[in-house]
Amino acid sequence: MRLKVHPVLAVCALLGLGAAWLLPLLRVAPNRLMSGEPVYLASVLPGWGWSLVLPVFALLIQPSSTGGTFNKQPPNAISSQLRVAALPLLMALGLASLFWLAATHAQQVAQTQSSLTRTSLGAGFWCLVALAWLMSLDAVQRLSASSAARSGVLALVAAPTLLLLAIGVGKDLSLLKEYVNREEVFWLALWRHLQIVATAIVPSILLGLPLAWACTRRSGLHQWLFPLLNIVQTVPSIALFGLLMAPLAWLALQFPRLSQAGVSGVGLAPAVLALVLYSLLPIVRSGLAGLEQVPVAAKTAALAMGMSERQIFWQVQLPLALPVLLPGLRAAVVQTIGLTAVTALVGAGGLGSLMFDGLFSAANDLVLLGVLPIVLLAMLADALFKAMIAWVQPIGFSEADASATPLAQVSGRIR
């Protein structure tokens, strides 16, 4: 028996040590607009604190039989699973401890310096958070557990830090001060962001599924539809918003009822229309792939039972196509959550308004106040759709089969 080190985790651990040593954990500035002086982890960590990294490196080393590969099961499979499961737990404690150190230093600065002084989370903090999350993801992927169980483990990684936030730890950090100063505006922006996403996704589904069904009925339709949708994907979002502003303003001027309904060159109309155009490609492509993998025998049996074409689509084809359709819908929703931030430039609002306010005023923590919820929303949506995909998949049908094989076949025919 010999010892082997997981290469990905080892690289992440080494990068984490480099980030902790070379990049600032915090920045202390006299006000919210200045970058401030760097504060490194070594200056806030007790002398014995560096010994806490030893358990991480211990978990990176796993026993392996001579001549074996890392992916093969070690002699003691239960022990190996426990070692893998211990890594996310250790990352959870590490992230909570890192946040507590940052919050404690921010509290000391608030007590000893001016009330205008701001303590911001530095590049070192965010790098360590990202690396810890990557190591947790890798460990979770190697666990022999269901998709829901793996999602639960990842939720537990963030739970201790979220608990510290809930009890008020970190209130002296600049990011939390920005939230307190804009608490009402933040929640209104979050609600508006969710409204825009929902308003764009629902029409995308109602339009995308019939288009996918039409592609199965008319073989030549996809030959011009998919190139058109591919072209839309290549147009930058800001440019597409600008292209839609003039036609929508003209329509609102020519048809007063559209103007009364809220259609104009700025605001919700160009934002939703652009997001719908961006969402159509993944929905139509996955919908077509899903409908094409429905067995002919199932449709024939439905016809023999006297079902109409509409009944066959909603009651037979669509349920059987869900394992392939949902990955495309997941991609569309996650993409829309991110692109909705840009709609603030055309007056639609949302979390992007906070982000751009911070950019225009050079307030980095205000930018983070808008960006971080968008990232969290995308992660929650991704986890929700993964759970839905695992729930609708038949036995023996993997998510890789749903998201890769049929779509690759469709993509090959389109190209």
N, C-alpha and C positions, 0 to 999 in steps of 0.2 A: 504494500500500500504506500502511496506517495501523496504529497499535498499539491493541490493545484489551486491557482488563484483565478477567479472570474475576471476576464480581461476588461469587460465594460465597467463593472463595479470598481475595479482597481483604478482605472483611468478617472472615473468620477471622484473617487476618494482623493487621488493625487491633485486633481484640479481643485477640489474643495480646500485642501491644505494650502494650495497656492493662492486661492481667492481670500482665504482667511488671513494669510500673512501679508499679501501685497495690496489688496484692495481695502478701502475704508469701509468699516462696518456702519459708521454714522457720519454725518456732517452737521456741524454746529455753526449756524449763521446768525448774525445780529438781527436779521429780519427775513421775511418769507421770500424775498426776491433775490437774495444773494446766495451763492453756492456754498459758502462757509468753509470752515477748516475741517480736514479729515480727522476722524477718530477711528483707530484701528482696533481690531478684536483683542490684540495683545495687551492693550492699555486698559481694557475693561474686564478681561478674563483673569481670574485668580491664577496664581502660579501653578497650582496643581490642575487647573482646568484643561490643559493640553492632554493630560492623561485620559480624558474622556473619549478621545478618538481611538484609543487602543481597542475597545470592543468592536468598533466598526471594522478595523483591519482584521480582527480575529474572525469575524463573520464572513469576510471575503475568502478565507481559506477553507477549502472543503476537502475531505479525504476522497481519494479516487484510486481504483485498482490500477496496477501497473499496466501501461499500454492502452488504458481506456481513454475515452474522451470526456469532456466536461458534461456533455448532455446525457451521458449514461448514468443510470442510477447507481449511487454508491452502495456499498454493502449494507449499510444501515439506512434504509430509505426513510424511516420515521425520523431519525435524527437529522437527516438532510432537510426534510420538510420543516422541522422545527427551527433549524438555523435560518432557512429562507424566511419563515414567518417572523423571526425575531428582528430581522433587518427593518421592516416597516415600523415596528414598535420602537426600535431605537431611533429611527428618523423622526418619529412623532415626538419623542422626548427631546431630541436634539433641536428640533424647530421651536418647540415651546421654550426651551432654555435659551436659545438664541434671541427669541423675541423678548423674553424676560430681561436679559442683559441689556438689550437696547432700550427697553422701557425704563429700567432702573437708572441708566445713565441720563436719559431724557428728563427723568424726575429730578435728579441731582442738578442738572443744568437749569431747570425751571426754578428751583429753590435758591440758587446762588447767583443767577444772572438776571438780566432785564426780562420783563414780561413779553417783550417783542422778540426775544431770542427763539429761534426755531431749531429743533433737532430733527433732521431728516434721515431716513433709512438710506444707507449708501449702497454703492455697487456691490461691495462684498456681501452684504446681507442678502440682496436679491440673487446673487450668484449661488450662494450657499443654499438658499431655498430651492432654486431650480435644480441644483445637483441632487439635493436630498429627495426631491420629488421624482427625479429620473431614476435614482437608485430604488426608490419604493416601487415605481412602476415596473422595473425590471424584476424585482423580487416577486411582485404580485403575479406577473405573467408566468413565472415558473412554479407557482403554487398549483397543486392539483385540486382546484376548486371550481365551482360554478362561476359564471359571470357576475351574478349578484353578490356572491361571497367576496370576489375580488374587489368589486366596487365598494363593499362595506369596509374592507381593509383599508382602501385608499381614503375613505371618509374618516376612519379612525386616525389616520396620519395627521389630518388637519384638526381633529377634534380638540387636543390639548391647547393649541394656539387659539382656537376660536373660543374656548372656555376662558382663557385669560382675557381676551377682548371683552367677553360678556360681563366679567366681574369688574371691568374698569381699568385693567392693567394696560398701560400704553397711552393713557389720555394726554400725556405731555408730548407725545410725538407730533411732529408737524402735520402728518397725514390725518391723524385723528382730530387735530385742531381745525383743519380745513373742513372736515366732516361736520364738526359741531357748529362752525360758522355758517354752513350751508345745508343744514340737516333737512329743512323743508324743501329747498330747491333740489336736493339730491333725490329724495323720494319721489318728487314730481317727475324728475328727469328719468328715473328708473321706470316708473309707470308708463311714461310716454315711450320709452324705448321698447318696452314689452308690447305696447299698443301697435307701434310701427311694425314690429316683427310679425305679430299675429295678423295684422291687416295685409301684409305682403305674402305670408305663407299660405293663408287660406285660398286666395285667388290662384296662387301658383298650383296648388293641388287640384282645384276645380278645373283649371285649364290644362294642366300637364297630363292628368290621367286620361281625359278624352283624346288628347293628341297622341298619347302612347297607344291607346286602343285603336285610333284611326290608322296608325302606322302598321298595326297588325292586319288591318283590313285592306289597306292599299300599300302594296309593296314599294311603290315608287315615291311615297310621301316622304320617307325618311331621307331620301337622297338630296332633297333641298332643305328639309326642315333642320336637320342636325348641322349642316354647314352654317346656316343662318344663326342658330343658337351658339355655335362655336365662335362666330364673329362677335356676337354680343359679349361673350366672356372675355374677349381680348380688349374690349374698349375700357379704358380706365374709368372708375366709378365717378370721379369728379367731372370728367368729360361727358359721360352719359347724362348726368344730372343737368349739365349746361345745355346739351342738345335737346333735352325735353322741356326746358323752361319756356322757350319761345313758342313752340306749338301749343302747349297747354295754356299759355297766356292768351294766344289768339283764339283758341276754342272758348275760353271763358268770356272773352270779349264778344264773340259772335253769338254765343248761346248763354243768355243770362241765367237760365236754370242751372247750368253747370257751375256758374260762379256762385249761385246761391247754395249749391250742394258742397261747396268748398274746393272746387277745382280751380287752380290758378297756377301761375308760373313758378311760384315758390310755395314752400310749406309741404303738406303731406302728399299732395298729388304726384309731383315729380319723384319724390322719394319712394313712394310705394310702387309706382310704375317701373322705376329702374330696378328695384329689388325683385319684383316679379319677373322681369326679363332675365335677371341673373340666376334666379332659382329654377327656371324652366329646364335648363339643360340636365342637371342631375336628376330631377324628378322624371322627366320624359325618358331619359336613357334607362334609368333603373326600372321605370314602369314598363317600358318595352321589353327589357330583358326578363322581367318577372312574368309578363303575360305570355311571352314566347316559350317559357319553360313549363307552362301549364299543360298537362298531358292531354292529347287529343281525345283519349277515351273519356276523360271527365266532361269535356264539352259535348261529345257525342251522346253520353248518357243524359246530360241535361236537356239536350234537344229532344231525345226520345221521351223524356218526362213531360214534354210540352212547354218548357220554359221559353220565354221570349229572349231576344238578344240582350235586352237591358237586364233581365233577371239573371241570365248567364254571367254577364259581366260583374254584377254586384254580389251575387250569391255563390258563384263558382270561381271565376277567373281571379277576381281581386283578392279573396281570402287566400287562394293558393299562391298568388304572386307576392304576398306580404313579406316573406323572408328575403326576397330580392329587392322589393320596393323600399323597405324601411331604411337600408343603408344609404340609398340615394336621397331619401327624405332627410335623414340625419345630416348628410353633407350639406343639403340646401339650408336647413335650419341653422346649423353652426355658421355657415357662410353669411347668412342674413343677419345673424346677431352681430357679427363683426362689421359688416358693411353698413349697418344702421348707424354706426358712429359717424360716418361721413355725411349722412343726411342732415346733420346740423348745419352744414355749410349752405343748404338751400332753405333754411328756416324751419325744418321739421322738428327740431328739438331732440330730446333724448340725452343719453349719457355723453354723447359726442359734444354737446354744448359745454359741459364742464371741461372736457378734454381740450377743446379749442380755446376756451377762456383761459385755461392754464398756459397753453402755448403762446397766446398773444400777450399775456402778462408775465411770461418767463417764470411762472410758479410751478415748479416740477411736481410738487405734492398735489396740487390741484389737478394736474394732468393724470396722476396716478389715481386720484379719486374717481375720475371718469373711466380710466382704462381697466382697473382691477375688477370692478363689477362686471364689465363686459367679458373679461376672461372667465370669471366664475360662472356667468350665465352660460357661456359656451361649453364649459366643462360639465355643468349640470345637465344641459340638453344632451350632450354626447353620452353621458352616463345613463340618462333616461332612455334614450333610443337603443343603447346597447342592451338594457334590460328588456325592452320590448322585443328586440330581435331575438334574444335568447328565449323569450316566452313563446314566440310564434314559430320558431324553427322546429321542424319535425326531427324525430330521433335519427341521429346519424348525419344530420345536415349541419355543417359548421358555418360560422360567420364568414370565414374566408371563402367558402363556396358561394355564399350569397353576395359578397361584395366584390369578388374578383372574377370568377369563371364566367358567369353569364354576361357581365358587363364587358369583360374583355372580348367576348365574342361579338357583342354589338359594336364595340369600338373598332374592332378589326374590319367589320363590314362597312362601317361609316367611312373609315379612312381609305 
